[in-house]
Amino acid sequence: MSKTTTEKLQDAALARFAVQGFDATTMNEIAADVGIKKPSVYAHFRNKDELFLSLIPKIVDDELNHARQVLQGGDEIKQQLRAYLEGIQERFEQSHQVRFWIRTLFAPPVHLYDVVMEPMHVFMEDLESIIHQALELSALAKSETGLRVDTLAMTYMALIDSLQSELLFGGAHKYQRRLASVWMVFETALRAGRSA
């Protein structure tokens, strides 16, 4: 099934916003990428703001679905938690969608800040719920770990935030160093809790 012009415009905008950022992207570039004239874009979106905002609901859904697929609980929970963190860089480098997502999360267009952050806050709550549920469905939920599931979920969310920020602003090398460090501390805390 071929994509509609609206979908093609969203794909082109996503790629431009992910690489260039919102301010550096023009409607002329997006129109040219799709092979239409700029005035034709306005039959689909009133302006660049509306086009930008139209991308967020789908990306929220896709990101939450990705988290649900990776974080399922059970005996492999530690591998799942590690895989999700490792996937941040891999997905960022391979996907305009993830690059757009992380850029928007940490540096949304200033004039759209409030409008963008509202669904982002909901997303963060939903992501924490997915993490919480995965932890509940694993051995880490047992009381002998010495760490409550709420504490683990919030700590893991802090790891995600820290790693995404480091990747966006510090680059892949610094991200890898931070991942190794935070994971070592997180895993050590889990082991220490079990022996307490």
KASULBEL-V314418 format. One record per backbone hydrogen bond with DSSP energy under -0.5 kcal/mol. NH is the residue of the N-H (numbers start at 1). CO is the residue of the C=O. Records with the same first field share a line. If there is no record, write none. Layout:
# KASULBEL-V314418
NH: CO  CO
This chain:
# KASULBEL-V314418
8: 4
9: 5
10: 6
11: 7
12: 8
13: 9
14: 10
15: 11
16: 12
17: 13
18: 14
19: 15
20: 16
21: 16  17
25: 21  22
30: 26
31: 27
32: 28
33: 29
34: 30
35: 31
36: 31
40: 37
41: 37  38
42: 38  39
43: 40
44: 41
45: 41
51: 47
52: 48
53: 49
54: 50
55: 51  52
56: 52  53
57: 53
59: 55
60: 56
61: 57
62: 58
63: 59
64: 60
65: 61
66: 62
67: 63
68: 64
69: 65
70: 66
71: 67
72: 70
74: 137
77: 74
80: 76
81: 77
82: 78
83: 79
84: 80
85: 81
86: 82
87: 83
88: 84  85
89: 85  86
90: 86
91: 87
92: 88
93: 89
94: 90
95: 91
99: 95
100: 96
101: 97
102: 98
103: 99
104: 100
105: 101
106: 102
107: 103
112: 109
113: 110
116: 112
117: 113
118: 114
119: 115
120: 116
121: 117
122: 118
123: 119
124: 120
125: 121
126: 122
127: 123
128: 124
129: 125
130: 126
131: 127
132: 128
133: 129
134: 130
135: 131
136: 132
137: 133
138: 135
141: 138
142: 139
145: 142
146: 143
152: 148
153: 149
154: 150
155: 151
156: 152
157: 153
158: 154
159: 155
160: 156
161: 157
162: 158
163: 159
164: 160
165: 161
166: 162
167: 163
168: 164
169: 165
170: 166
171: 166  167
175: 171
176: 172
177: 173
178: 174
179: 175
180: 176
181: 177
182: 178
183: 179
184: 180
185: 181
186: 182
187: 183
188: 184
189: 185
190: 186
191: 187
192: 188
193: 189
194: 190
195: 191
196: 192
